[in-house]
């Protein structure tokens, strides 16, 4: 007995689900190219990291750009970006989470003066470090603190930190903004509805050199 089916068979005409399916068919290129087909969609039993608790920290500040550099050189900024150096967190006293993220704010520009122009980079070494005493549940967005948080921390298997920071040059300043998100997850056995575009053998490799390290690595 096969578990392949057409999604439209389970979505009544005129229902919100049918409308959603029609939108997916229309706007997702993978459907148009045939990469995903209805007959490839079935239930899968997978082991995944299921996020239980979330914490979001808003980042919003400005750094002043120098007008003049040493030796009568003037700095003309051209572009700005953020480079994440490391991220880590630890459960403290079985009661809260200590999180630390180090990153550089980089401004690329040109140093002009004394009859020559030189490419120049300005770098601010920044760090966000905080004790997280309050999280929110993913399903109900309910605040979790105190003894309730302690109970969750005893069941959590691991965590992921999302650093979503951007910066732009604005009238003599670098405006840095975005979010740092901490996700606490538990390994779960789930049944999901998903498409399997290929039916061969998949071999994966991790590129360790491109992964963001823990701050305990003494990164620069």
C-alpha positions in Angstrom: 0.0 0.0 0.0 1.6 3.3 -1.1 1.3 6.6 0.8 1.8 8.8 -2.3 -1.1 11.1 -3.0 -2.1 14.4 -4.7 -2.4 17.1 -2.1 -5.4 18.4 -3.8 -7.2 15.2 -2.9 -7.1 16.2 0.8 -8.0 19.8 0.3 -11.7 20.5 -0.4 -12.5 22.9 -3.2 -12.8 26.5 -1.8 -11.0 25.7 1.4 -8.0 27.8 2.8 -5.8 24.8 2.4 -6.7 24.4 -1.3 -6.0 28.1 -1.8 -2.6 27.7 -0.1 -1.7 24.8 -2.3 -2.7 26.7 -5.4 -0.5 29.6 -4.4 2.4 27.2 -3.8 2.0 25.7 -7.2 1.9 29.2 -8.8 4.8 30.9 -7.0 7.3 28.2 -6.1 9.7 27.6 -9.0 10.4 24.0 -7.9 6.8 23.1 -8.8 7.0 24.8 -12.2 10.3 23.0 -13.1 9.0 19.6 -12.0 11.6 19.4 -9.2 8.7 18.7 -6.8 5.8 16.6 -8.0 2.7 15.6 -6.2 3.6 11.9 -6.4 6.9 12.6 -4.5 5.0 13.9 -1.4 4.5 11.5 1.4 4.8 11.1 5.2 8.3 10.7 6.6 9.4 9.7 10.1 12.4 11.8 11.0 14.6 12.7 14.0 15.1 16.5 14.3 15.9 19.3 16.6 12.5 20.6 17.7 12.7 24.2 19.1 10.9 24.5 22.4 12.0 27.9 23.7 13.1 31.2 22.0 14.7 34.4 23.1 15.2 37.5 20.9 17.5 40.4 21.6 17.0 43.6 19.6 20.2 45.3 18.4 20.0 48.9 17.4 22.9 51.4 17.8 25.2 53.8 15.9 28.9 54.1 15.6 30.4 57.4 14.7 32.7 57.5 11.6 35.9 59.5 11.8 36.2 62.4 9.4 40.0 62.5 9.4 42.6 59.8 9.9 46.3 60.2 10.8 48.7 62.1 8.6 46.0 64.4 7.3 44.2 61.6 5.5 40.4 61.9 5.0 38.2 58.8 5.2 35.4 58.3 2.6 33.2 55.3 3.6 31.8 53.1 0.8 30.2 50.1 2.4 29.6 48.4 5.8 29.0 44.9 6.9 29.0 42.6 9.9 31.3 39.6 10.4 30.3 37.1 13.1 33.4 35.8 14.9 32.1 33.4 17.5 29.0 32.5 19.5 28.4 30.4 22.5 26.1 29.8 25.5 26.0 27.8 28.7 23.3 26.8 31.2 24.2 28.4 34.5 23.1 27.0 37.9 20.4 25.0 36.0 18.4 28.2 36.2 19.3 30.5 33.2 21.4 30.7 30.1 24.5 32.8 29.6 24.9 33.8 25.9 27.9 35.5 24.3 28.3 36.6 20.6 31.4 38.4 19.2 31.3 40.2 15.9 33.1 42.9 13.9 31.5 45.9 12.3 33.5 46.6 9.2 33.5 49.7 7.0 35.3 49.7 3.7 36.3 53.0 2.2 39.0 55.1 0.7 41.6 57.2 2.6 42.4 60.3 0.6 45.0 63.0 1.0 48.6 63.8 0.4 48.1 63.2 -3.3 47.1 59.6 -3.2 44.1 57.3 -2.4 44.3 54.1 -0.4 41.8 51.4 0.2 41.0 51.4 3.9 39.1 49.3 6.4 37.7 50.4 9.8 36.9 47.7 12.2 34.9 47.8 15.5 35.2 44.7 17.7 31.8 44.3 19.3 30.3 41.8 21.8 26.8 41.0 23.1 26.8 39.2 26.4 23.7 38.5 28.5 22.2 36.3 31.1 18.8 35.1 29.7 16.3 34.7 32.5 13.2 34.6 30.3 12.3 32.7 27.2 9.1 32.2 25.2 7.6 28.9 24.0 7.4 28.4 20.3 3.9 27.0 20.1 2.0 29.4 22.3 4.5 32.3 22.7 4.1 32.0 26.5 6.7 33.6 28.7 8.8 31.1 30.7 10.8 32.2 33.8 11.8 31.0 37.2 11.0 27.4 38.2 9.2 26.9 35.0 12.4 27.7 33.1 14.4 25.4 35.3 12.1 22.5 34.4 12.5 23.2 30.7 16.3 23.5 31.0 16.5 20.0 32.5 14.8 18.6 29.4 16.6 20.6 26.7 19.2 18.8 24.5 20.9 21.7 22.9 20.7 25.2 21.4 21.2 27.3 18.3 22.1 30.9 18.1 20.9 33.0 15.1 22.8 36.2 14.5 20.8 38.4 12.1 22.7 41.8 12.0 22.9 44.4 9.3 24.6 47.8 9.1 24.5 50.8 6.8 26.3 54.1 6.5 24.0 57.0 7.5 25.2 60.6 7.6 28.6 60.1 9.3 27.5 57.1 11.3 27.2 53.3 11.0 23.8 52.2 11.9 23.9 48.6 13.3 20.6 46.8 13.8 18.9 43.4 13.8 18.3 40.5 16.2 20.2 37.9 18.0 18.0 34.8 18.6 18.6 31.9 21.0 16.8 28.7 20.3 16.7 25.8 22.8 15.7 22.5 21.2 15.1 18.9 22.0 15.8 15.9 19.8 12.4 14.6 18.7 11.0 11.8 16.6 8.4 13.4 14.2 6.2 12.4 11.3 6.1 15.1 8.6 4.6 15.6 5.2 7.3 16.3 2.7 8.5 15.9 -0.8 11.5 13.6 -1.7 12.7 14.8 -5.1 15.3 12.1 -5.6 15.1 8.4 -4.6 18.8 7.6 -4.6 21.5 7.6 -1.9 22.4 10.9 -0.2 26.0 11.5 1.1 26.6 14.6 3.2 29.8 16.4 4.2 30.3 19.2 6.8 32.6 22.1 6.1 34.2 22.7 9.5 36.3 25.6 8.2 33.2 27.7 7.4 31.4 27.1 10.7 31.2 29.8 13.3 33.3 28.6 16.3 32.6 28.8 20.0 34.1 31.8 21.8 36.2 29.5 23.8 38.4 29.0 20.8 40.1 32.5 21.5 39.0 33.8 18.1 40.3 37.2 17.2 
